[in-house]
Amino acid sequence: MARELQHGATIWDVARKAGVSITTVSHSLNGKGNISDATRERVRSVAAEMGYVADAMARGLRNSRMNAIGLVFRSLDSLGNYGPNGVDVFMKLAGAAAAETLNRNLGLMLVPDLTRAPLPPFSLSLDGYIVFAPHLDDPVIALLEKRGIPYVSWDRDPGRPGFRNWVAHDDAASTLIVLDHLAAAGAVSIAYVGGTDRNAWNFDCEAAYVAWCLEAGAEPRIHHVPERDGVEGGQEVGARILADGLPGAVFCLTGRHATGVAQAMQERGFSIPGDVLVCTGSDSEHSRQHQPPISALDVDIPAAAAALVQQLVDVMDGAKEPAPVLLPARFLERESTRPQTTPSR
């Protein structure tokens, strides 16, 4: 079914609104010419506001079926690094999604932040999009909605409670599994380390942690560190945690942060799991390779990719009413959280 979109702005419209020539618009959007940073930024802002698509061929394909979908990693857009060291979930998902699309005689294109110019050709001309880990009121989703382009998301956009075309692992339930495991292993005080990206994963896991602490009569110990800070950020937050007193366990959402926390504890003479338990909500090469290996939640990538592609195909075809899909996560117990013989802190 061909996609019908509103006619977008032209280069003349952008030039008039920005008060520049069409040559300046072209050079600003394509990173060419001797143009001041202020002018270039103003033109790009006007173009984004007006929904201008610079590529003429892309404009001509708006009402055609490309038989290809796009995959946008918002978490990697935020990191500014599309190959973070030791984090393999993104490329695993890309591979699994590619296999799913090929099985349906479709193509898959990885595309960067759709709100940032210049974009690769055809970036906004695909039949639909999977948006991985959208942020609160995500501008990429706002752009897709403005243009009437079908999309689904891995995890919900927290600012769009009425949107139902999303797939996720049950973050709240998974968090409770981890906390119950740590408590059963002897931890009384459990510190929590979340990221700073404003996405559903961070929001829902932290809310579940706070609720668990209230029910257990434990004092919440919450710390935040930017996802982009990686292992070094985990080392820094590990020092902060110890400044408040050694907890019985530390639960870090990201594997790189968990590895940094574990290193910080060990460098100060504390043993894992003898003195403190460490667990992560996202398995990674770092958590698997650390000594001792760090217990982790693991996502079922093939199941997630299959659900996302199926849901997007349904949306593009208008085949069924939207409904969220929640998948269970798997808990991988490793040496870092083996049960202790005596209660921990």
HELIX and SHEET records of a PDB file:
HELIX    1   1 ILE A   11  ALA A   18  1                                   8    
HELIX    2   2 ILE A   22  ASN A   30  1                                   9    
HELIX    3   3 ASP A   37  MET A   50  1                                  14    
HELIX    4   4 ALA A   56  GLY A   60  1                                   5    
HELIX    5   5 ARG A   74  LEU A   79  1                                   6    
HELIX    6   6 VAL A   89  ASN A  103  1                                  15    
HELIX    7   7 PRO A  139  ARG A  147  1                                   9    
HELIX    8   8 ASP A  171  ALA A  184  1                                  14    
HELIX    9   9 ALA A  200  ALA A  216  1                                  17    
HELIX   10  10 GLU A  227  ASP A  229  5                                   3    
HELIX   11  11 GLY A  230  ALA A  243  1                                  14    
HELIX   12  12 GLY A  255  GLU A  267  1                                  13    
HELIX   13  13 GLU A  285  GLN A  289  1                                   5    
HELIX   14  14 ILE A  301  ASP A  317  1                                  17    
HELIX   15  15 GLU A  335  THR A  337  5                                   3    
SHEET    1   A 6 GLY A 107  LEU A 110  0                                        
SHEET    2   A 6 ALA A  68  PHE A  73  1                                        
SHEET    3   A 6 GLY A 128  PHE A 132  1                                        
SHEET    4   A 6 TYR A 151  TRP A 154  1                                        
SHEET    5   A 6 TRP A 166  HIS A 169  1                                        
SHEET    6   A 6 VAL A 325  LEU A 327  1                                        
SHEET    1   B 6 ARG A 221  HIS A 224  0                                        
SHEET    2   B 6 ILE A 190  GLY A 194  1                                        
SHEET    3   B 6 ALA A 249  CYS A 252  1                                        
SHEET    4   B 6 LEU A 277  THR A 280  1                                        
SHEET    5   B 6 SER A 295  ASP A 298  1                                        
SHEET    6   B 6 ARG A 330  LEU A 332 -1                                        
END                                                                             
